[in-house]
Amino acid sequence: MNKRILSVIVFGAALLSAQAQDGKGGISPAMLGQIQQSYQGTPSDKALRNAIGNNDIRKLALNQENMQDMDTHFSIKVDSKGITDQKSSGRCWLFTGLNVMRAKALARYGFPAFEFSEIYPFFWDQLEKSNLFLQGIIDTADKPLDDKTVEWLLKHPLSDGGTFTGVADIVSKYGLVPKSAMPETNSSENTARMANLISLKLKEYALQLRNLAAEGAKPAALEKEKTAMLGTVYRMLVLNLGVPPTEFDYVRTDAQGNPVETEHHTPMSFLEKYGDKQLLTNYVMLMNDPSREYYKCYEIDYDRHRYDGKNWTYVNLPVEDIKQMAIASLKDSTMMYFSCDVGKFLNSERGLLDVKNYDYESLMGTTFGMDKKQRIQTFSSGSSHAMTLMAVDLDKDGKPVKWMVENSWGADSGYKGHLIMTDEWFDEYMFRLVVETKYVPAKIMELLKQKPVRLPAWDPMFAND
């Protein structure tokens, strides 16, 4: 055996031995005996062990007292037509942003059905994120590989996830096209394989750029190299997603689906007529994050979709303030971009989000006592899915009782493609809402004039993005 390797092994063994002899921090025989007393092997313990060992915990914890008929009436509801399906991809943010604009187009033109192409902005999103990564590598080329930012970049070269900022950045630059102009492909509906291959290539390119920078390459030379690298990424995207159209014909129909006119468009002219050109200026992003100070602006480093775009910037507010703006928007028949921790207490068969859906405490014989702030601080909860907020049910005093979102998991999922959430669940697991400025009080708009507190890309609130 190599002497150096042998010495390392001997040193490691000695270190472990010293730690063990210290007697502190390990599980001693006495401690183990005390720990083992927590399981007595009583008939009830054995019954629970047998049940849990052979069944899905969620089915055993399903709270039968909460299985009464679900109230699906909503006092305020925005009409929607057609449930979209993101399939096996993380594009909920994109589907949600486009669905907000789609609802306006449906109301304005009375279409029987309408859908923007999701693959079109996704194509440009992936190219722009690749550039964001490579330029980030160039910008940090003088830092060591174990630098926190460099490490984060190399761990996250490319993602199909995102936020409303991405919708605004990408759509405002590249426009929109109808679904017919650029339909889905297998790779757009199942993004993992494509993303893994491009990510692998980007990491390879990252090392090449760092080596060039270390050898003294000038910014112009690094830019030239980066451009060539992005050419390879572009080709990989075309092979998987197709060539984004630069112009196309669109057949506009009436409310009965009869052809009215054939329009010739570019992506930007289609955005202007059927989308929203004010995505960058007409919306305010709100957050309920009790782990940090309210009535402050925050931005997240590298949480953008274009290098020359805008970091995700939001106003942190108490949940009750956010609810009032949401209600005002829904009363005016305007849907909103909404994101939450959708996996918590979701009964997917009923399409119900309710903290009373599952009684894990009775099943496990313990309590789970962290509040929202503590769950954020320990990476236990965060925004994981975006949907379109479309309805609220108010009681006689005008207080919300429940909410409903239009989801993008297909028409057969949840409650007819929607999810219904109790107001209590909204309080605990809602994190982000994007509202139009006209529904935002003046005092909140004033907060946007603050210089945002800049948070690192690895902040706990954004670990699930």
Kinemage of the C-alpha trace (Angstrom):
@kinemage 1
@onewidth
@group {chain A} dominant
@subgroup {mainchain}
@vectorlist {calphas} color= white
{ca met a 1} P 0.000 0.000 0.000
{ca asn a 2} L 1.177 3.543 -0.710
{ca lys a 3} L 2.863 4.962 2.421
{ca arg a 4} L 1.028 8.271 2.093
{ca ile a 5} L -2.348 6.560 1.939
{ca leu a 6} L -1.387 4.354 4.908
{ca ser a 7} L -0.410 7.385 6.985
{ca val a 8} L -3.742 9.088 6.204
{ca ile a 9} L -5.650 5.971 7.288
{ca val a 10} L -3.633 5.701 10.522
{ca phe a 11} L -4.174 9.409 11.265
{ca gly a 12} L -7.918 9.105 10.599
{ca ala a 13} L -8.208 6.061 12.850
{ca ala a 14} L -6.317 7.839 15.624
{ca leu a 15} L -8.588 10.877 15.305
{ca leu a 16} L -11.721 8.751 15.524
{ca ser a 17} L -10.289 6.884 18.489
{ca ala a 18} L -9.544 10.145 20.283
{ca gln a 19} L -13.062 11.375 19.653
{ca ala a 20} L -14.521 8.114 20.957
{ca gln a 21} L -12.347 8.177 24.096
{ca asp a 22} L -13.479 11.708 24.765
{ca gly a 23} L -16.829 10.230 25.743
{ca lys a 24} L -18.826 13.287 24.759
{ca gly a 25} L -21.460 13.490 22.045
{ca gly a 26} L -21.742 9.812 21.194
{ca ile a 27} L -24.494 7.341 22.088
{ca ser a 28} L -23.309 5.512 25.187
{ca pro a 29} L -24.774 2.144 26.278
{ca ala a 30} L -26.683 3.875 29.068
{ca met a 31} L -28.049 6.499 26.668
{ca leu a 32} L -29.053 3.810 24.183
{ca gly a 33} L -30.952 1.962 26.854
{ca gln a 34} L -32.840 5.116 27.735
{ca ile a 35} L -33.607 5.817 24.053
{ca gln a 36} L -34.935 2.323 23.509
{ca gln a 37} L -37.520 2.809 26.233
{ca ser a 38} L -39.480 5.083 23.868
{ca tyr a 39} L -40.770 1.961 22.118
{ca gln a 40} L -42.444 -0.388 24.580
{ca gly a 41} L -43.785 -2.966 22.166
{ca thr a 42} L -47.292 -2.693 23.569
{ca pro a 43} L -50.197 -4.106 21.522
{ca ser a 44} L -50.962 -0.614 20.230
{ca asp a 45} L -47.267 -0.071 19.328
{ca lys a 46} L -47.216 -3.374 17.443
{ca ala a 47} L -50.450 -2.545 15.632
{ca leu a 48} L -49.081 0.825 14.525
{ca arg a 49} L -45.795 -0.749 13.450
{ca asn a 50} L -47.596 -3.351 11.345
{ca ala a 51} L -49.890 -0.756 9.782
{ca ile a 52} L -47.149 1.758 8.962
{ca gly a 53} L -44.780 -0.905 7.695
{ca asn a 54} L -47.280 -2.067 5.093
{ca asn a 55} L -49.069 1.119 4.040
{ca asp a 56} L -48.629 4.650 2.752
{ca ile a 57} L -48.292 6.919 5.798
{ca arg a 58} L -50.587 9.495 4.193
{ca lys a 59} L -53.422 6.977 3.956
{ca leu a 60} L -53.050 6.030 7.597
{ca ala a 61} L -52.875 9.678 8.677
{ca leu a 62} L -55.833 10.753 6.530
{ca asn a 63} L -58.149 12.624 8.873
{ca gln a 64} L -61.580 11.036 8.457
{ca glu a 65} L -63.156 13.894 10.402
{ca asn a 66} L -62.112 16.193 7.564
{ca met a 67} L -63.616 14.090 4.751
{ca gln a 68} L -67.030 15.737 4.636
{ca asp a 69} L -68.297 17.002 1.281
{ca met a 70} L -66.030 19.755 -0.003
{ca asp a 71} L -67.613 23.178 -0.469
{ca thr a 72} L -66.822 24.242 -4.039
{ca his a 73} L -68.832 27.476 -4.056
{ca phe a 74} L -66.888 30.733 -4.314
{ca ser a 75} L -68.378 34.179 -3.837
{ca ile a 76} L -65.746 35.747 -6.125
{ca lys a 77} L -64.421 33.791 -9.080
{ca val a 78} L -62.675 34.656 -12.348
{ca asp a 79} L -63.734 32.477 -15.277
{ca ser a 80} L -61.120 30.234 -16.881
{ca lys a 81} L -61.282 28.089 -19.989
{ca gly a 82} L -59.105 25.035 -20.372
{ca ile a 83} L -56.595 23.549 -17.937
{ca thr a 84} L -52.977 23.427 -19.105
{ca asp a 85} L -50.503 20.634 -18.378
{ca gln a 86} L -46.786 21.154 -17.738
{ca lys a 87} L -46.265 17.359 -17.756
{ca ser a 88} L -42.923 16.201 -16.271
{ca ser a 89} L -41.273 19.596 -16.205
{ca gly a 90} L -40.618 22.357 -13.685
{ca arg a 91} L -42.220 25.045 -15.825
{ca cys a 92} L -45.075 25.899 -13.444
{ca trp a 93} L -43.781 29.483 -13.201
{ca leu a 94} L -44.027 29.839 -16.983
{ca phe a 95} L -47.444 28.200 -17.300
{ca thr a 96} L -48.738 30.386 -14.474
{ca gly a 97} L -47.426 33.633 -15.912
{ca leu a 98} L -48.810 32.814 -19.357
{ca asn a 99} L -52.147 31.734 -17.858
{ca val a 100} L -52.529 35.132 -16.194
{ca met a 101} L -52.179 36.764 -19.623
{ca arg a 102} L -54.294 34.073 -21.264
{ca ala a 103} L -57.231 34.866 -18.956
{ca lys a 104} L -57.141 38.477 -20.115
{ca ala a 105} L -57.046 37.477 -23.794
{ca leu a 106} L -59.983 35.099 -23.311
{ca ala a 107} L -62.026 37.840 -21.650
{ca arg a 108} L -61.041 40.504 -24.190
{ca tyr a 109} L -61.678 38.511 -27.356
{ca gly a 110} L -64.257 35.965 -26.217
{ca phe a 111} L -62.288 33.009 -27.568
{ca pro a 112} L -63.796 29.573 -26.848
{ca ala a 113} L -60.242 28.410 -26.067
{ca phe a 114} L -56.771 29.914 -26.260
{ca glu a 115} L -53.239 29.015 -25.174
{ca phe a 116} L -49.854 30.606 -25.616
{ca ser a 117} L -46.951 28.370 -26.605
{ca glu a 118} L -45.069 27.513 -23.436
{ca ile a 119} L -42.155 25.934 -25.282
{ca tyr a 120} L -41.346 29.173 -27.134
{ca pro a 121} L -40.375 31.306 -24.095
{ca phe a 122} L -38.905 28.197 -22.449
{ca phe a 123} L -36.428 27.867 -25.323
{ca trp a 124} L -35.165 31.410 -24.793
{ca asp a 125} L -35.242 30.976 -21.025
{ca gln a 126} L -32.831 28.055 -21.247
{ca leu a 127} L -30.471 29.954 -23.566
{ca glu a 128} L -30.547 33.068 -21.386
{ca lys a 129} L -29.934 31.051 -18.215
{ca ser a 130} L -26.975 29.364 -19.898
{ca asn a 131} L -25.541 32.784 -20.636
{ca leu a 132} L -26.260 33.912 -17.060
{ca phe a 133} L -24.277 30.937 -15.773
{ca leu a 134} L -21.316 31.325 -18.138
{ca gln a 135} L -21.069 35.048 -17.522
{ca gly a 136} L -21.299 34.411 -13.799
{ca ile a 137} L -18.360 32.026 -14.158
{ca ile a 138} L -16.384 34.730 -15.983
{ca asp a 139} L -17.276 37.319 -13.337
{ca thr a 140} L -16.048 35.038 -10.528
{ca ala a 141} L -13.041 33.593 -12.357
{ca asp a 142} L -10.635 35.165 -9.841
{ca lys a 143} L -12.297 33.367 -6.932
{ca pro a 144} L -11.357 29.822 -5.798
{ca leu a 145} L -13.543 26.850 -6.658
{ca asp a 146} L -14.680 26.545 -3.043
{ca asp a 147} L -15.897 30.148 -2.967
{ca lys a 148} L -19.576 30.117 -1.927
{ca thr a 149} L -20.810 31.884 -5.088
{ca val a 150} L -18.691 29.772 -7.447
{ca glu a 151} L -19.832 26.634 -5.675
{ca trp a 152} L -23.483 27.717 -5.973
{ca leu a 153} L -23.081 28.450 -9.691
{ca leu a 154} L -21.535 25.053 -10.373
{ca lys a 155} L -24.330 23.348 -8.456
{ca his a 156} L -27.004 25.279 -10.377
{ca pro a 157} L -25.854 25.791 -13.972
{ca leu a 158} L -29.341 25.417 -15.437
{ca ser a 159} L -32.885 24.910 -14.182
{ca asp a 160} L -36.328 24.636 -15.713
{ca gly a 161} L -37.773 26.336 -12.621
{ca gly a 162} L -38.281 30.039 -12.166
{ca thr a 163} L -40.408 32.945 -10.990
{ca phe a 164} L -42.598 35.687 -12.419
{ca thr a 165} L -39.445 37.737 -12.979
{ca gly a 166} L -38.461 35.151 -15.562
{ca val a 167} L -41.783 35.496 -17.354
{ca ala a 168} L -41.348 39.268 -17.460
{ca asp a 169} L -37.694 39.163 -18.544
{ca ile a 170} L -38.078 36.538 -21.247
{ca val a 171} L -41.448 37.552 -22.701
{ca ser a 172} L -40.609 41.261 -22.808
{ca lys a 173} L -37.461 40.484 -24.831
{ca tyr a 174} L -38.626 37.660 -27.110
{ca gly a 175} L -42.398 38.072 -27.293
{ca leu a 176} L -45.034 35.331 -27.470
{ca val a 177} L -46.482 32.942 -30.032
{ca pro a 178} L -49.663 30.821 -29.997
{ca lys a 179} L -49.469 27.120 -29.191
{ca ser a 180} L -50.057 26.289 -32.863
{ca ala a 181} L -46.902 28.157 -33.918
{ca met a 182} L -44.588 26.132 -31.665
{ca pro a 183} L -46.131 23.005 -30.085
{ca glu a 184} L -44.643 20.921 -27.297
{ca thr a 185} L -42.041 18.192 -27.836
{ca asn a 186} L -41.100 15.205 -25.709
{ca ser a 187} L -38.110 17.109 -24.315
{ca ser a 188} L -40.201 20.121 -23.321
{ca glu a 189} L -42.686 17.894 -21.511
{ca asn a 190} L -39.928 15.763 -19.960
{ca thr a 191} L -37.091 18.194 -19.324
{ca ala a 192} L -34.752 16.195 -17.090
{ca arg a 193} L -32.619 14.461 -19.734
{ca met a 194} L -32.106 17.571 -21.860
{ca ala a 195} L -31.335 19.676 -18.794
{ca asn a 196} L -28.798 17.150 -17.494
{ca leu a 197} L -26.923 17.060 -20.807
{ca ile a 198} L -26.813 20.847 -21.200
{ca ser a 199} L -25.829 21.261 -17.544
{ca leu a 200} L -22.983 18.796 -17.986
{ca lys a 201} L -21.734 20.752 -20.994
{ca leu a 202} L -22.029 24.060 -19.150
{ca lys a 203} L -19.940 22.755 -16.252
{ca glu a 204} L -17.282 21.612 -18.717
{ca tyr a 205} L -17.328 25.062 -20.289
{ca ala a 206} L -17.058 26.657 -16.842
{ca leu a 207} L -13.711 24.984 -16.199
{ca gln a 208} L -12.475 26.014 -19.656
{ca leu a 209} L -13.414 29.652 -19.053
{ca arg a 210} L -11.762 29.666 -15.638
{ca asn a 211} L -8.584 28.193 -17.133
{ca leu a 212} L -8.548 30.813 -19.905
{ca ala a 213} L -9.024 33.582 -17.349
{ca ala a 214} L -6.219 32.163 -15.198
{ca glu a 215} L -3.940 32.213 -18.253
{ca gly a 216} L -4.619 35.930 -18.661
{ca ala a 217} L -7.288 35.929 -21.397
{ca lys a 218} L -8.778 39.378 -21.988
{ca pro a 219} L -12.535 40.073 -21.596
{ca ala a 220} L -12.979 40.190 -25.395
{ca ala a 221} L -11.421 36.736 -25.761
{ca leu a 222} L -13.614 35.321 -22.996
{ca glu a 223} L -16.693 36.871 -24.630
{ca lys a 224} L -15.779 35.286 -27.955
{ca glu a 225} L -15.316 31.895 -26.328
{ca lys a 226} L -18.591 32.236 -24.450
{ca thr a 227} L -20.428 33.051 -27.683
{ca ala a 228} L -19.097 29.879 -29.314
{ca met a 229} L -20.162 27.867 -26.275
{ca leu a 230} L -23.666 29.319 -26.429
{ca gly a 231} L -23.778 28.276 -30.077
{ca thr a 232} L -23.455 24.667 -28.955
{ca val a 233} L -26.155 25.172 -26.333
{ca tyr a 234} L -28.435 26.741 -28.954
{ca arg a 235} L -27.982 23.735 -31.241
{ca met a 236} L -28.795 21.348 -28.396
{ca leu a 237} L -31.939 23.337 -27.639
{ca val a 238} L -33.043 23.292 -31.290
{ca leu a 239} L -32.536 19.530 -31.481
{ca asn a 240} L -34.742 19.098 -28.415
{ca leu a 241} L -37.292 21.884 -28.741
{ca gly a 242} L -37.311 23.005 -32.363
{ca val a 243} L -36.510 26.335 -34.035
{ca pro a 244} L -38.360 29.305 -32.474
{ca pro a 245} L -40.501 31.019 -35.149
{ca thr a 246} L -39.702 34.583 -36.148
{ca glu a 247} L -43.022 35.122 -37.963
{ca phe a 248} L -46.216 33.118 -38.402
{ca asp a 249} L -49.892 33.222 -39.354
{ca tyr a 250} L -52.586 33.052 -36.692
{ca val a 251} L -56.236 32.319 -37.434
{ca arg a 252} L -58.398 34.355 -35.069
{ca thr a 253} L -61.843 32.902 -34.289
{ca asp a 254} L -65.089 34.197 -32.819
{ca ala a 255} L -66.790 32.970 -29.637
{ca gln a 256} L -68.215 29.989 -31.518
{ca gly a 257} L -64.832 28.967 -32.883
{ca asn a 258} L -65.504 30.166 -36.436
{ca pro a 259} L -62.539 31.680 -38.338
{ca val a 260} L -62.720 35.471 -38.486
{ca glu a 261} L -59.348 36.594 -39.786
{ca thr a 262} L -55.889 35.260 -40.606
{ca glu a 263} L -53.327 37.522 -38.970
{ca his a 264} L -49.615 37.664 -39.761
{ca his a 265} L -47.444 38.191 -36.698
{ca thr a 266} L -43.982 38.347 -35.256
{ca pro a 267} L -43.594 37.224 -31.639
{ca met a 268} L -43.439 40.861 -30.506
{ca ser a 269} L -46.574 41.890 -32.408
{ca phe a 270} L -48.410 38.877 -30.980
{ca leu a 271} L -47.339 39.913 -27.480
{ca glu a 272} L -48.582 43.429 -28.111
{ca lys a 273} L -52.027 42.269 -29.263
{ca tyr a 274} L -52.717 39.229 -27.071
{ca gly a 275} L -50.287 39.485 -24.151
{ca asp a 276} L -49.084 42.218 -21.807
{ca lys a 277} L -46.217 44.484 -22.834
{ca gln a 278} L -46.061 46.020 -19.352
{ca leu a 279} L -44.819 42.918 -17.577
{ca leu a 280} L -41.707 44.733 -16.366
{ca thr a 281} L -43.493 47.802 -14.987
{ca asn a 282} L -47.109 46.963 -14.182
{ca tyr a 283} L -46.673 44.257 -11.542
{ca val a 284} L -45.507 44.129 -7.933
{ca met a 285} L -44.093 40.973 -6.382
{ca leu a 286} L -45.142 40.345 -2.793
{ca met a 287} L -43.814 37.857 -0.251
{ca asn a 288} L -44.914 36.618 3.150
{ca asp a 289} L -41.677 35.668 4.884
{ca pro a 290} L -41.946 36.010 8.689
{ca ser a 291} L -38.272 35.094 9.077
{ca arg a 292} L -37.256 38.650 8.153
{ca glu a 293} L -38.511 42.192 8.611
{ca tyr a 294} L -41.812 43.226 7.045
{ca tyr a 295} L -42.353 46.374 4.962
{ca lys a 296} L -38.912 46.035 3.422
{ca cys a 297} L -37.746 45.317 -0.135
{ca tyr a 298} L -35.457 42.377 -0.817
{ca glu a 299} L -33.739 40.992 -3.882
{ca ile a 300} L -32.092 37.618 -4.441
{ca asp a 301} L -28.728 37.446 -6.166
{ca tyr a 302} L -28.658 35.407 -9.391
{ca asp a 303} L -32.410 34.809 -9.103
{ca arg a 304} L -33.047 36.137 -12.587
{ca his a 305} L -33.422 34.575 -16.013
{ca arg a 306} L -31.258 36.962 -18.042
{ca tyr a 307} L -27.827 38.268 -17.139
{ca asp a 308} L -29.035 41.727 -18.150
{ca gly a 309} L -32.404 41.158 -16.464
{ca lys a 310} L -33.595 41.996 -12.965
{ca asn a 311} L -33.028 39.962 -9.830
{ca trp a 312} L -36.220 38.718 -8.202
{ca thr a 313} L -37.236 41.729 -6.077
{ca tyr a 314} L -40.165 41.739 -3.699
{ca val a 315} L -41.855 43.553 -0.834
{ca asn a 316} L -42.147 41.474 2.324
{ca leu a 317} L -45.558 41.922 3.945
{ca pro a 318} L -47.815 40.389 6.595
{ca val a 319} L -50.158 37.842 5.040
{ca glu a 320} L -53.257 39.927 5.832
{ca asp a 321} L -51.939 42.817 3.715
{ca ile a 322} L -51.368 40.446 0.810
{ca lys a 323} L -54.872 39.017 1.126
{ca gln a 324} L -56.462 42.444 0.768
{ca met a 325} L -54.666 43.061 -2.531
{ca ala a 326} L -55.573 39.574 -3.753
{ca ile a 327} L -59.246 40.133 -2.967
{ca ala a 328} L -59.225 43.516 -4.719
{ca ser a 329} L -57.744 41.926 -7.841
{ca leu a 330} L -60.240 39.054 -7.891
{ca lys a 331} L -63.163 41.437 -7.387
{ca asp a 332} L -61.961 43.138 -10.565
{ca ser a 333} L -61.890 39.771 -12.424
{ca thr a 334} L -58.098 39.666 -12.582
{ca met a 335} L -56.165 36.466 -11.889
{ca met a 336} L -52.743 36.513 -10.236
{ca tyr a 337} L -49.442 34.663 -10.203
{ca phe a 338} L -49.335 32.749 -6.903
{ca ser a 339} L -46.760 30.372 -5.448
{ca cys a 340} L -46.732 28.187 -2.367
{ca asp a 341} L -45.411 25.020 -0.744
{ca val a 342} L -47.920 22.828 -2.566
{ca gly a 343} L -46.777 19.480 -1.202
{ca lys a 344} L -47.717 20.256 2.391
{ca phe a 345} L -51.012 18.673 3.470
{ca leu a 346} L -52.187 18.203 -0.111
{ca asn a 347} L -54.962 15.692 -0.673
{ca ser a 348} L -54.358 15.318 -4.400
{ca glu a 349} L -57.389 13.104 -4.976
{ca arg a 350} L -59.791 15.741 -3.655
{ca gly a 351} L -57.726 18.703 -4.817
{ca leu a 352} L -57.759 20.130 -1.279
{ca leu a 353} L -54.991 21.942 0.599
{ca asp a 354} L -55.928 21.908 4.273
{ca val a 355} L -53.748 21.660 7.399
{ca lys a 356} L -56.386 19.271 8.786
{ca asn a 357} L -56.102 16.793 5.900
{ca tyr a 358} L -53.598 14.545 7.695
{ca asp a 359} L -53.143 13.822 11.388
{ca tyr a 360} L -49.499 12.813 11.525
{ca glu a 361} L -49.233 13.699 15.208
{ca ser a 362} L -51.755 11.102 16.388
{ca leu a 363} L -50.212 8.463 14.120
{ca met a 364} L -46.633 9.058 15.270
{ca gly a 365} L -47.399 9.925 18.878
{ca thr a 366} L -45.572 13.248 18.799
{ca thr a 367} L -46.076 16.858 17.795
{ca phe a 368} L -44.697 18.912 14.909
{ca gly a 369} L -44.570 22.365 16.408
{ca met a 370} L -42.538 24.639 14.119
{ca asp a 371} L -44.283 27.777 12.921
{ca lys a 372} L -43.879 29.290 9.443
{ca lys a 373} L -40.817 31.329 10.429
{ca gln a 374} L -39.062 28.307 11.892
{ca arg a 375} L -39.889 26.127 8.894
{ca ile a 376} L -38.270 28.693 6.613
{ca gln a 377} L -35.166 29.007 8.794
{ca thr a 378} L -34.634 25.238 8.834
{ca phe a 379} L -35.227 24.734 5.093
{ca ser a 380} L -38.396 22.783 5.975
{ca ser a 381} L -40.735 24.868 3.847
{ca gly a 382} L -40.514 27.272 0.938
{ca ser a 383} L -42.117 28.107 -2.360
{ca ser a 384} L -42.172 24.993 -4.535
{ca his a 385} L -44.937 25.513 -7.101
{ca ala a 386} L -46.654 28.363 -8.946
{ca met a 387} L -50.341 28.444 -9.892
{ca thr a 388} L -52.921 31.011 -10.939
{ca leu a 389} L -55.030 32.444 -8.110
{ca met a 390} L -58.556 32.764 -9.472
{ca ala a 391} L -61.172 32.651 -6.689
{ca val a 392} L -61.902 33.496 -3.070
{ca asp a 393} L -64.897 32.778 -0.850
{ca leu a 394} L -65.721 35.533 1.650
{ca asp a 395} L -67.873 35.236 4.746
{ca lys a 396} L -70.558 37.759 5.759
{ca asp a 397} L -67.864 39.988 7.280
{ca gly a 398} L -65.777 40.002 4.105
{ca lys a 399} L -63.121 37.680 5.510
{ca pro a 400} L -61.700 34.906 3.292
{ca val a 401} L -62.735 31.362 4.116
{ca lys a 402} L -61.081 29.542 1.215
{ca trp a 403} L -59.273 30.170 -2.074
{ca met a 404} L -58.935 28.408 -5.422
{ca val a 405} L -56.149 28.238 -7.986
{ca glu a 406} L -56.009 27.095 -11.581
{ca asn a 407} L -53.238 24.509 -11.735
{ca ser a 408} L -51.107 23.233 -14.624
{ca trp a 409} L -51.173 19.499 -13.889
{ca gly a 410} L -53.878 18.614 -16.409
{ca ala a 411} L -57.667 18.641 -16.268
{ca asp a 412} L -57.857 15.274 -14.467
{ca ser a 413} L -55.800 16.352 -11.472
{ca gly a 414} L -57.214 17.727 -8.234
{ca tyr a 415} L -60.659 19.297 -8.423
{ca lys a 416} L -61.238 19.490 -12.188
{ca gly a 417} L -57.672 20.730 -12.690
{ca his a 418} L -57.889 23.173 -9.773
{ca leu a 419} L -56.812 23.160 -6.123
{ca ile a 420} L -58.927 24.533 -3.286
{ca met a 421} L -57.163 25.757 -0.140
{ca thr a 422} L -58.477 26.762 3.252
{ca asp a 423} L -57.591 30.222 4.530
{ca glu a 424} L -55.605 28.629 7.348
{ca trp a 425} L -53.501 26.710 4.816
{ca phe a 426} L -53.047 29.962 2.843
{ca asp a 427} L -51.583 31.591 5.971
{ca glu a 428} L -49.106 28.777 6.571
{ca tyr a 429} L -47.903 27.840 3.096
{ca met a 430} L -48.524 30.774 0.736
{ca phe a 431} L -45.291 32.624 -0.021
{ca arg a 432} L -45.546 34.759 -3.162
{ca leu a 433} L -48.156 36.760 -5.020
{ca val a 434} L -47.790 39.027 -8.031
{ca val a 435} L -50.419 41.752 -8.392
{ca glu a 436} L -50.960 44.623 -10.790
{ca thr a 437} L -49.919 48.004 -9.450
{ca lys a 438} L -53.480 49.369 -9.546
{ca tyr a 439} L -54.434 46.996 -6.711
{ca val a 440} L -51.454 47.996 -4.546
{ca pro a 441} L -51.967 50.737 -1.913
{ca ala a 442} L -49.825 53.856 -2.271
{ca lys a 443} L -47.960 53.153 0.985
{ca ile a 444} L -46.820 49.792 -0.408
{ca met a 445} L -45.776 51.359 -3.710
{ca glu a 446} L -43.621 53.792 -1.708
{ca leu a 447} L -41.711 50.847 -0.274
{ca leu a 448} L -40.528 49.955 -3.777
{ca lys a 449} L -38.403 53.117 -3.741
{ca gln a 450} L -36.186 51.561 -1.080
{ca lys a 451} L -32.821 50.146 -2.011
{ca pro a 452} L -33.514 46.398 -1.711
{ca val a 453} L -31.676 44.298 0.840
{ca arg a 454} L -29.642 41.894 -1.281
{ca leu a 455} L -29.849 38.252 -0.245
{ca pro a 456} L -27.515 35.490 -1.463
{ca ala a 457} L -28.690 32.919 -4.000
{ca trp a 458} L -28.574 30.203 -1.314
{ca asp a 459} L -30.929 31.984 1.082
{ca pro a 460} L -33.281 29.504 2.862
{ca met a 461} L -36.399 31.150 1.432
{ca phe a 462} L -35.267 30.330 -2.097
{ca ala a 463} L -33.679 26.930 -1.632
{ca asn a 464} L -36.732 25.198 -3.129
{ca asp a 465} L -36.901 27.254 -6.316
